[in-house]
Amino acid sequence: MEPQLADSLAAGMTPQDAISSFRRMYLLTLGAASFVDHRVPKAAQAATRQALAALNPRTSRS
């Protein structure tokens, strides 16, 4: 975690944005590894696209 945050800060991100970015990528990776059935790639892709299309852009930033 520390090297990623250090790189984000060095790239000019604020501490808040660096932590938020890291958290989002962590949750994405955890979710993909835990809850997606990778044995059926087309179904996983369709479910991902459907979930992304349902997101409200006004509330997606934390």
C-alpha angles and dihedrals in degrees: 000000000000096000091050093050091046091052092048092051091047088053089058103263119143116244089252093052092044092053093044091050093048092048093051093050091046092052092045091052094044092048094048092049096043108035109026120087100223092186088080104045097175092054091047090050092049092049091049093050091048092050093048092049090053094055117111107229090208093062101034095092118081 
